[in-house]
Amino acid sequence: MLKNKRNTILKTENLSIGYKTKKEETVISKNINFELEKGQLIGLVGANGIGKSTLLRTLIKVQPALSGTVYLNQKDLRTVSALELAKQLSIVLTETVTSKNLSVYELIALGRYPYTNWIGNLNTKDIEIVKNALELVNITELKDKKCYQLSDGQLQKVMIARALAQDTDIIVLDEPTTHLDMYHKAYILKLLQKLTKETGKTIVFSSHEIDLAIQLCDMMIVMQNQSVYYDQPCNLITKGVFESLFPDDLISFDNTSGSFRVKK
Ligand SMILES: Nc1ncnc2c1ncn2[C@@H]1O[C@H](COP(=O)(O)OP(=O)(O)OP(=O)(O)O)[C@@H](O)[C@H]1O
């Protein structure tokens, strides 16, 4: 049966990512091909330094592709203006929250910037969307707190609500579970899963929480030295992709439980 391509939100075609100076080009990864569909939760995993952040930065147009193409809603990313991009794609980078003096409400309201006038006045619809974002992430009671008063887990939820207020088709998060305890790692990823189902948005996140990603994601992008795999977690397990993710001297992947074990 032909797949319904209309649901594709973001697509890469023979994408090659890396860094270029006047003297040399360093290819971090190449032949990257995937199609992210509406309403899916997608986890991006791989060893330290393999290129996850480089890939995410290329997808959000912070750095150019070395070759190949990224399509956002069928349009070549190179031709998407900054304002169009802000209406279609939002980014959650908790490490870079510079405005911690703002209240939670004010920070989330900033998510409306692609739609408001230059003073940032919110109309009735904007206010409704901000309220809805607070409710979806279950942080309405935090709305008057200053961001510097929040724990890492609470701040992560606020940043997710800010991205929801931006009301884009796709939300990209770079390591949203860093600094969180086991419970809150699972909480945040489960929240992302719930949001994809309730809002129909596509959510892509990079993470070192491979076990959790296997349990919660619809699809996963697995980066290895020679290849980038894109498939459902169960298919990736069957193909043995996780077994070759790390050197096998310390940890091994258990196919039955879908998790890593330390070798004793
Ligand atoms: N600005 C840069 N210029 C040149 N090389 C870079 C730059 N930033 C990162 N790299 C290199 O690109 C490779 C991939 O780095 P990247 O940060 O994308 O990996 P990662 O998978 O996100 O790593 P981690 O899991 O440790 O965060 C590394 O070898 C890194 O040294």
The ligand as an SDF file (V2000), in Angstrom:
LIG
                    3D

 31 33  0  0  0  0  0  0  0  0999 V2000
   31.8560   23.8470   16.2420 N   0  0  0  0  0  0  0  0  0  0  0  0
   32.4680   22.7070   15.9350 C   0  0  0  0  0  0  0  0  0  0  0  0
   33.4930   22.6850   15.0340 N   0  0  0  0  0  0  0  0  0  0  0  0
   34.1070   21.5270   14.7130 C   0  0  0  0  0  0  0  0  0  0  0  0
   33.7770   20.3200   15.2130 N   0  0  0  0  0  0  0  0  0  0  0  0
   32.7690   20.2840   16.1100 C   0  0  0  0  0  0  0  0  0  0  0  0
   32.0740   21.4660   16.5230 C   0  0  0  0  0  0  0  0  0  0  0  0
   31.1270   21.1020   17.4170 N   0  0  0  0  0  0  0  0  0  0  0  0
   31.2250   19.7630   17.5590 C   0  0  0  0  0  0  0  0  0  0  0  0
   32.2120   19.2820   16.7800 N   0  0  0  0  0  0  0  0  0  0  0  0
   32.6190   17.8650   16.6440 C   0  0  0  0  0  0  0  0  0  0  0  0
   31.5650   17.1520   16.0330 O   0  0  0  0  0  0  0  0  0  0  0  0
   31.4720   15.8320   16.5840 C   0  0  0  0  0  0  0  0  0  0  0  0
   30.0430   15.5770   17.0300 C   0  0  0  0  0  0  0  0  0  0  0  0
   29.7420   16.4260   18.1520 O   0  0  0  0  0  0  0  0  0  0  0  0
   28.2680   16.5650   18.7180 P   0  0  0  0  0  0  0  0  0  0  0  0
   28.3140   17.5770   19.7940 O   0  0  0  0  0  0  0  0  0  0  0  0
   27.3420   16.7750   17.5890 O   0  0  0  0  0  0  0  0  0  0  0  0
   28.0640   15.1130   19.3080 O   0  0  0  0  0  0  0  0  0  0  0  0
   26.9230   14.5740   20.2950 P   0  0  0  0  0  0  0  0  0  0  0  0
   26.5140   13.2370   19.7790 O   0  0  0  0  0  0  0  0  0  0  0  0
   25.8730   15.5880   20.4640 O   0  0  0  0  0  0  0  0  0  0  0  0
   27.7680   14.4000   21.6300 O   0  0  0  0  0  0  0  0  0  0  0  0
   27.3000   14.3370   23.1820 P   0  0  0  0  0  0  0  0  0  0  0  0
   26.4320   13.1270   23.3410 O   0  0  0  0  0  0  0  0  0  0  0  0
   28.6040   14.1590   23.8950 O   0  0  0  0  0  0  0  0  0  0  0  0
   26.6130   15.6160   23.5030 O   0  0  0  0  0  0  0  0  0  0  0  0
   32.5110   15.7580   17.6970 C   0  0  0  0  0  0  0  0  0  0  0  0
   33.6480   15.1080   17.2030 O   0  0  0  0  0  0  0  0  0  0  0  0
   32.8320   17.2050   17.9990 C   0  0  0  0  0  0  0  0  0  0  0  0
   34.1370   17.3570   18.4430 O   0  0  0  0  0  0  0  0  0  0  0  0
  1  2  1  0
  2  3  1  0
  2  7  2  0
  3  4  2  0
  4  5  1  0
  5  6  2  0
  6  7  1  0
  6 10  1  0
  7  8  1  0
  8  9  2  0
  9 10  1  0
 10 11  1  0
 11 12  1  0
 11 30  1  0
 12 13  1  0
 13 14  1  0
 13 28  1  0
 14 15  1  0
 15 16  1  0
 16 17  2  0
 16 18  1  0
 16 19  1  0
 19 20  1  0
 20 21  2  0
 20 22  1  0
 20 23  1  0
 23 24  1  0
 24 25  2  0
 24 26  1  0
 24 27  1  0
 28 29  1  0
 28 30  1  0
 30 31  1  0
M  END
$$$$
